[in-house]
Amino acid sequence: QVQLVESGGGLVQAGGSLRLSCAASGSIFSINVMGWYRQAPGKQRESVATITSGGRTNYADSVKGRFGISRDKNTVYLQMNSLKPEDTAVYYCNLQWVGLNTYTYWGQGTQVTVSS
């Protein structure tokens, strides 16, 4: 059983910073991708940033230059700087890998609210 536990959300003023953390535990294939997604009210869930087990990263255009994703084994971090009100959303940690099937796991979500 794989579990993802997130922490670090909260309320911050525009221009501020937050750091999210997500620790994965359980039987995890060594070659995988971890990432952060977000969902704002009335909108679809979207990818924010991902990082492979080899360290390759990918960012949504809306966060490039402001957010940084990193990982230490099966813990992934999202450093969010220069936050904007439009970054307000529930942020979800994601872990996935491809074996005989595609395995996808989600965290419980953490609220990030950016006030103007």
ABEGO torsion letter per residue (X at the ends): XBBBBBBGBEBBBBGBBBBBBBBBBEBBBABBBBBBBBBBBGBBBBBABBBBAAGBBBBBAAABGABBBBBBEABBBBBBBGBBAAABBBBBBBBBBBBABBBBBBBAEBBBBBBX
